[in-house]
Amino acid sequence: MSRFEFAPAKEAAPDHPLAGIDGARVPGGRLAVSLGPRIVGGRYFRLAIGDGDRASRFVQGLYNAGGYPGQNWAEVFDIDPPDGVSHGDGWELKLKPYLEPLAGLIPPGGHLMIEYEKPEWRSTQLGLLAGIPPLATPMGELLFELDCGDSFKDWYFPEGGQEGGRKLQGNKAYSAEQREEFRAKRAAELRKFLEGPTRGAHDLDAAARAAARRVLKSLGA
């Protein structure tokens, strides 16, 4: 993406939805949003975290806004952990306060996708391959905490080109009724997983079971 030119969102497209989160407060500073070129289905964007004259790279991705709920989505290609968040046990959930402004732009019926090709998402990749429910993987739990985890789609076989790499798609339900229906299904999936045999390596399975119990508690199940 370095070959593309990016400009501050409020200058490039002040009416773009992402311009609305330019300057949003996050731990350690404020978000700075830059917009790149449009492609079929979206527009490139970058998020940086700034504190005074200093800014550090945070997110690169695509964003799309449309007339139908399912046309409203964001795809995150790359995440550089902010200062104070380093790769290790539980680092994924620490991203929540930094990603909340972006996730908050997704309306009911829309979705947020995050690629899991990179080594830091290895636990999510291995968990999905082992048949662990998406909600019990680190990325799935993060999407749930961002209110984008009513249902999921694992793009394990992307079509290449603009489809990008493998990613997990977290969906927001269209309505309160559908949200209740979807969450009941997710709770049933997690209970079935907890009652079933070990999936994947012992450490992977143990972490997934701990995540499943946390999510079930949040679901009130």
C-alpha positions as YAML, in Angstrom:
chain: A
units: angstrom
residues:
- id: 1
  name: MET
  ca: [0.00, 0.00, 0.00]
- id: 2
  name: SER
  ca: [3.01, 2.31, 0.19]
- id: 3
  name: ARG
  ca: [2.60, 3.15, -3.54]
- id: 4
  name: PHE
  ca: [-0.73, 4.84, -2.78]
- id: 5
  name: GLU
  ca: [-1.11, 8.41, -1.61]
- id: 6
  name: PHE
  ca: [-3.07, 9.07, 1.56]
- id: 7
  name: ALA
  ca: [-4.44, 12.37, 2.79]
- id: 8
  name: PRO
  ca: [-6.01, 13.48, 6.09]
- id: 9
  name: ALA
  ca: [-9.64, 12.35, 6.06]
- id: 10
  name: LYS
  ca: [-11.09, 15.77, 6.89]
- id: 11
  name: GLU
  ca: [-9.26, 17.22, 3.88]
- id: 12
  name: ALA
  ca: [-9.67, 14.32, 1.46]
- id: 13
  name: ALA
  ca: [-13.36, 13.64, 2.18]
- id: 14
  name: PRO
  ca: [-14.84, 15.56, 5.12]
- id: 15
  name: ASP
  ca: [-18.20, 13.80, 4.64]
- id: 16
  name: HIS
  ca: [-16.69, 10.30, 4.73]
- id: 17
  name: PRO
  ca: [-17.80, 8.22, 7.76]
- id: 18
  name: LEU
  ca: [-14.18, 7.72, 8.84]
- id: 19
  name: ALA
  ca: [-13.71, 11.48, 9.07]
- id: 20
  name: GLY
  ca: [-16.11, 11.30, 12.01]
- id: 21
  name: ILE
  ca: [-13.60, 9.37, 14.12]
- id: 22
  name: ASP
  ca: [-10.61, 11.55, 13.22]
- id: 23
  name: GLY
  ca: [-9.46, 12.88, 16.57]
- id: 24
  name: ALA
  ca: [-11.32, 10.25, 18.61]
- id: 25
  name: ARG
  ca: [-9.74, 9.76, 22.02]
- id: 26
  name: VAL
  ca: [-8.01, 6.42, 22.58]
- id: 27
  name: PRO
  ca: [-5.48, 5.36, 25.21]
- id: 28
  name: GLY
  ca: [-2.28, 7.30, 24.68]
- id: 29
  name: GLY
  ca: [-3.64, 9.92, 22.30]
- id: 30
  name: ARG
  ca: [-6.12, 10.47, 19.50]
- id: 31
  name: LEU
  ca: [-6.81, 8.72, 16.23]
- id: 32
  name: ALA
  ca: [-5.56, 10.34, 13.05]
- id: 33
  name: VAL
  ca: [-7.41, 9.09, 9.96]
- id: 34
  name: SER
  ca: [-5.98, 9.16, 6.44]
- id: 35
  name: LEU
  ca: [-7.82, 8.13, 3.29]
- id: 36
  name: GLY
  ca: [-6.32, 6.54, 0.20]
- id: 37
  name: PRO
  ca: [-7.74, 5.69, -3.21]
- id: 38
  name: ARG
  ca: [-11.08, 4.06, -3.87]
- id: 39
  name: ILE
  ca: [-11.33, 0.59, -5.32]
- id: 40
  name: VAL
  ca: [-14.35, -1.49, -6.25]
- id: 41
  name: GLY
  ca: [-16.07, -2.13, -2.94]
- id: 42
  name: GLY
  ca: [-14.26, 0.26, -0.66]
- id: 43
  name: ARG
  ca: [-11.62, 2.87, 0.09]
- id: 44
  name: TYR
  ca: [-8.21, 2.39, 1.63]
- id: 45
  name: PHE
  ca: [-7.62, 3.98, 4.99]
- id: 46
  name: ARG
  ca: [-4.99, 4.26, 7.69]
- id: 47
  name: LEU
  ca: [-5.32, 4.96, 11.37]
- id: 48
  name: ALA
  ca: [-2.48, 6.40, 13.42]
- id: 49
  name: ILE
  ca: [-2.37, 7.26, 17.10]
- id: 50
  name: GLY
  ca: [-1.11, 10.75, 17.74]
- id: 51
  name: ASP
  ca: [0.00, 12.59, 20.83]
- id: 52
  name: GLY
  ca: [0.98, 16.16, 20.02]
- id: 53
  name: ASP
  ca: [3.48, 16.19, 17.14]
- id: 54
  name: ARG
  ca: [4.15, 12.46, 17.40]
- id: 55
  name: ALA
  ca: [2.07, 9.82, 15.62]
- id: 56
  name: SER
  ca: [2.54, 6.06, 15.38]
- id: 57
  name: ARG
  ca: [1.09, 3.73, 12.78]
- id: 58
  name: PHE
  ca: [-1.82, 1.61, 14.00]
- id: 59
  name: VAL
  ca: [-4.20, 0.16, 11.37]
- id: 60
  name: GLN
  ca: [-4.39, -0.23, 7.62]
- id: 61
  name: GLY
  ca: [-7.51, -1.42, 5.89]
- id: 62
  name: LEU
  ca: [-10.52, -0.86, 3.65]
- id: 63
  name: TYR
  ca: [-13.84, 0.76, 4.51]
- id: 64
  name: ASN
  ca: [-17.11, 0.69, 2.63]
- id: 65
  name: ALA
  ca: [-20.42, 2.45, 3.23]
- id: 66
  name: GLY
  ca: [-23.53, 1.62, 1.24]
- id: 67
  name: GLY
  ca: [-27.28, 1.77, 1.07]
- id: 68
  name: TYR
  ca: [-27.89, -1.70, 2.45]
- id: 69
  name: PRO
  ca: [-26.68, -2.90, 5.86]
- id: 70
  name: GLY
  ca: [-24.46, -5.62, 4.43]
- id: 71
  name: GLN
  ca: [-22.63, -3.04, 2.29]
- id: 72
  name: ASN
  ca: [-21.31, -1.33, 5.41]
- id: 73
  name: TRP
  ca: [-18.07, -2.93, 6.50]
- id: 74
  name: ALA
  ca: [-14.45, -2.45, 7.43]
- id: 75
  name: GLU
  ca: [-11.58, -4.82, 6.71]
- id: 76
  name: VAL
  ca: [-8.38, -4.55, 8.72]
- id: 77
  name: PHE
  ca: [-5.28, -5.85, 6.92]
- id: 78
  name: ASP
  ca: [-2.63, -4.92, 9.40]
- id: 79
  name: ILE
  ca: [-2.40, -3.87, 13.04]
- id: 80
  name: ASP
  ca: [0.70, -2.42, 14.68]
- id: 81
  name: PRO
  ca: [0.11, -2.77, 18.43]
- id: 82
  name: PRO
  ca: [0.06, 0.63, 20.14]
- id: 83
  name: ASP
  ca: [2.57, 1.54, 22.84]
- id: 84
  name: GLY
  ca: [1.86, -0.54, 25.92]
- id: 85
  name: VAL
  ca: [0.34, -3.42, 23.94]
- id: 86
  name: SER
  ca: [2.85, -6.11, 23.06]
- id: 87
  name: HIS
  ca: [2.29, -9.53, 21.56]
- id: 88
  name: GLY
  ca: [1.75, -12.10, 24.28]
- id: 89
  name: ASP
  ca: [-0.98, -13.76, 26.28]
- id: 90
  name: GLY
  ca: [-4.20, -11.75, 26.04]
- id: 91
  name: TRP
  ca: [-2.77, -8.98, 23.87]
- id: 92
  name: GLU
  ca: [-5.69, -9.19, 21.46]
- id: 93
  name: LEU
  ca: [-8.33, -7.99, 23.95]
- id: 94
  name: LYS
  ca: [-6.10, -5.03, 24.84]
- id: 95
  name: LEU
  ca: [-6.79, -3.71, 21.33]
- id: 96
  name: LYS
  ca: [-10.46, -3.17, 22.18]
- id: 97
  name: PRO
  ca: [-10.35, 0.50, 23.31]
- id: 98
  name: TYR
  ca: [-8.26, 1.42, 20.27]
- id: 99
  name: LEU
  ca: [-10.60, -0.25, 17.77]
- id: 100
  name: GLU
  ca: [-13.90, 0.79, 19.35]
- id: 101
  name: PRO
  ca: [-14.24, 4.03, 17.31]
- id: 102
  name: LEU
  ca: [-13.87, 2.06, 14.05]
- id: 103
  name: ALA
  ca: [-16.19, -0.74, 15.16]
- id: 104
  name: GLY
  ca: [-18.74, 1.86, 16.28]
- id: 105
  name: LEU
  ca: [-19.14, 3.01, 12.67]
- id: 106
  name: ILE
  ca: [-20.47, -0.40, 11.64]
- id: 107
  name: PRO
  ca: [-24.29, -0.25, 11.68]
- id: 108
  name: PRO
  ca: [-26.66, -3.16, 12.41]
- id: 109
  name: GLY
  ca: [-26.32, -5.64, 9.57]
- id: 110
  name: GLY
  ca: [-22.76, -4.61, 8.79]
- id: 111
  name: HIS
  ca: [-19.52, -6.41, 9.57]
- id: 112
  name: LEU
  ca: [-15.90, -6.00, 10.62]
- id: 113
  name: MET
  ca: [-13.19, -8.26, 9.18]
- id: 114
  name: ILE
  ca: [-9.63, -8.76, 10.44]
- id: 115
  name: GLU
  ca: [-7.00, -10.73, 8.58]
- id: 116
  name: TYR
  ca: [-5.26, -13.48, 10.55]
- id: 117
  name: GLU
  ca: [-2.42, -14.39, 8.16]
- id: 118
  name: LYS
  ca: [0.35, -12.84, 10.27]
- id: 119
  name: PRO
  ca: [2.24, -14.79, 12.96]
- id: 120
  name: GLU
  ca: [0.74, -12.77, 15.83]
- id: 121
  name: TRP
  ca: [-2.69, -14.21, 14.98]
- id: 122
  name: ARG
  ca: [-1.38, -17.77, 14.94]
- id: 123
  name: SER
  ca: [-3.58, -18.85, 17.87]
- id: 124
  name: THR
  ca: [-6.69, -17.73, 16.00]
- id: 125
  name: GLN
  ca: [-5.56, -19.44, 12.80]
- id: 126
  name: LEU
  ca: [-4.76, -22.73, 14.56]
- id: 127
  name: GLY
  ca: [-7.95, -22.57, 16.61]
- id: 128
  name: LEU
  ca: [-10.16, -22.18, 13.56]
- id: 129
  name: LEU
  ca: [-8.32, -25.01, 11.82]
- id: 130
  name: ALA
  ca: [-8.90, -27.22, 14.87]
- id: 131
  name: GLY
  ca: [-12.63, -26.58, 14.79]
- id: 132
  name: ILE
  ca: [-12.74, -24.28, 17.82]
- id: 133
  name: PRO
  ca: [-15.79, -21.96, 17.59]
- id: 134
  name: PRO
  ca: [-14.78, -18.52, 16.29]
- id: 135
  name: LEU
  ca: [-16.04, -16.89, 19.51]
- id: 136
  name: ALA
  ca: [-13.52, -18.92, 21.53]
- id: 137
  name: THR
  ca: [-10.54, -17.76, 19.45]
- id: 138
  name: PRO
  ca: [-8.63, -14.59, 20.40]
- id: 139
  name: MET
  ca: [-9.82, -12.69, 17.32]
- id: 140
  name: GLY
  ca: [-13.39, -13.90, 17.69]
- id: 141
  name: GLU
  ca: [-13.54, -12.81, 21.32]
- id: 142
  name: LEU
  ca: [-12.11, -9.42, 20.33]
- id: 143
  name: LEU
  ca: [-14.79, -9.00, 17.64]
- id: 144
  name: PHE
  ca: [-17.44, -9.97, 20.21]
- id: 145
  name: GLU
  ca: [-16.11, -7.36, 22.64]
- id: 146
  name: LEU
  ca: [-16.31, -4.82, 19.80]
- id: 147
  name: ASP
  ca: [-20.01, -5.70, 19.35]
- id: 148
  name: CYS
  ca: [-19.26, -7.32, 15.99]
- id: 149
  name: GLY
  ca: [-19.67, -10.94, 17.04]
- id: 150
  name: ASP
  ca: [-23.32, -11.90, 16.66]
- id: 151
  name: SER
  ca: [-22.30, -14.32, 13.89]
- id: 152
  name: PHE
  ca: [-19.11, -15.11, 11.99]
- id: 153
  name: LYS
  ca: [-17.73, -16.09, 8.61]
- id: 154
  name: ASP
  ca: [-14.25, -17.57, 8.28]
- id: 155
  name: TRP
  ca: [-12.75, -16.51, 4.96]
- id: 156
  name: TYR
  ca: [-10.36, -19.44, 4.93]
- id: 157
  name: PHE
  ca: [-10.33, -19.65, 1.13]
- id: 158
  name: PRO
  ca: [-10.28, -16.05, -0.11]
- id: 159
  name: GLU
  ca: [-10.53, -15.65, -3.84]
- id: 160
  name: GLY
  ca: [-7.23, -13.79, -4.13]
- id: 161
  name: GLY
  ca: [-6.58, -10.37, -5.64]
- id: 162
  name: GLN
  ca: [-8.71, -7.79, -3.90]
- id: 163
  name: GLU
  ca: [-10.15, -10.47, -1.62]
- id: 164
  name: GLY
  ca: [-6.92, -10.25, 0.37]
- id: 165
  name: GLY
  ca: [-5.75, -12.92, 2.82]
- id: 166
  name: ARG
  ca: [-7.52, -15.20, 5.24]
- id: 167
  name: LYS
  ca: [-9.72, -13.28, 7.64]
- id: 168
  name: LEU
  ca: [-12.45, -13.63, 10.21]
- id: 169
  name: GLN
  ca: [-15.63, -11.68, 9.61]
- id: 170
  name: GLY
  ca: [-17.68, -10.64, 12.62]
- id: 171
  name: ASN
  ca: [-21.26, -9.61, 11.86]
- id: 172
  name: LYS
  ca: [-23.71, -7.34, 13.62]
- id: 173
  name: ALA
  ca: [-27.30, -8.56, 13.64]
- id: 174
  name: TYR
  ca: [-29.89, -6.60, 11.67]
- id: 175
  name: SER
  ca: [-32.29, -6.22, 14.58]
- id: 176
  name: ALA
  ca: [-32.69, -6.84, 18.28]
- id: 177
  name: GLU
  ca: [-34.70, -9.98, 17.52]
- id: 178
  name: GLN
  ca: [-32.03, -11.37, 15.21]
- id: 179
  name: ARG
  ca: [-29.34, -10.45, 17.73]
- id: 180
  name: GLU
  ca: [-31.12, -12.49, 20.41]
- id: 181
  name: GLU
  ca: [-31.48, -15.43, 17.99]
- id: 182
  name: PHE
  ca: [-27.84, -15.30, 16.90]
- id: 183
  name: ARG
  ca: [-26.51, -15.03, 20.44]
- id: 184
  name: ALA
  ca: [-28.56, -18.02, 21.54]
- id: 185
  name: LYS
  ca: [-26.92, -20.00, 18.73]
- id: 186
  name: ARG
  ca: [-23.44, -18.80, 19.73]
- id: 187
  name: ALA
  ca: [-24.08, -19.79, 23.35]
- id: 188
  name: ALA
  ca: [-25.20, -23.26, 22.25]
- id: 189
  name: GLU
  ca: [-22.04, -23.63, 20.14]
- id: 190
  name: LEU
  ca: [-19.84, -22.69, 23.08]
- id: 191
  name: ARG
  ca: [-21.60, -25.07, 25.45]
- id: 192
  name: LYS
  ca: [-21.21, -27.90, 22.92]
- id: 193
  name: PHE
  ca: [-17.53, -27.08, 22.60]
- id: 194
  name: LEU
  ca: [-17.02, -27.10, 26.37]
- id: 195
  name: GLU
  ca: [-18.73, -30.48, 26.65]
- id: 196
  name: GLY
  ca: [-16.72, -31.98, 23.79]
- id: 197
  name: PRO
  ca: [-13.22, -33.43, 23.36]
- id: 198
  name: THR
  ca: [-9.97, -31.48, 23.26]
- id: 199
  name: ARG
  ca: [-9.47, -29.46, 20.09]
- id: 200
  name: GLY
  ca: [-5.91, -28.74, 19.00]
- id: 201
  name: ALA
  ca: [-2.88, -28.56, 21.30]
- id: 202
  name: HIS
  ca: [-3.49, -28.59, 25.05]
- id: 203
  name: ASP
  ca: [-2.54, -24.93, 25.57]
- id: 204
  name: LEU
  ca: [-4.65, -23.85, 22.60]
- id: 205
  name: ASP
  ca: [-7.65, -25.82, 23.84]
- id: 206
  name: ALA
  ca: [-7.27, -24.57, 27.42]
- id: 207
  name: ALA
  ca: [-7.15, -20.93, 26.28]
- id: 208
  name: ALA
  ca: [-10.19, -21.46, 24.06]
- id: 209
  name: ARG
  ca: [-12.18, -23.02, 26.91]
- id: 210
  name: ALA
  ca: [-11.32, -20.09, 29.17]
- id: 211
  name: ALA
  ca: [-12.47, -17.68, 26.43]
- id: 212
  name: ALA
  ca: [-15.68, -19.68, 25.92]
- id: 213
  name: ARG
  ca: [-16.52, -19.39, 29.62]
- id: 214
  name: ARG
  ca: [-15.87, -15.64, 29.59]
- id: 215
  name: VAL
  ca: [-18.12, -15.13, 26.57]
- id: 216
  name: LEU
  ca: [-20.88, -17.33, 28.01]
- id: 217
  name: LYS
  ca: [-20.79, -15.23, 31.15]
- id: 218
  name: SER
  ca: [-21.14, -12.06, 29.06]
- id: 219
  name: LEU
  ca: [-24.04, -13.66, 27.18]
- id: 220
  name: GLY
  ca: [-25.72, -14.50, 30.48]
- id: 221
  name: ALA
  ca: [-25.76, -18.16, 29.44]
...
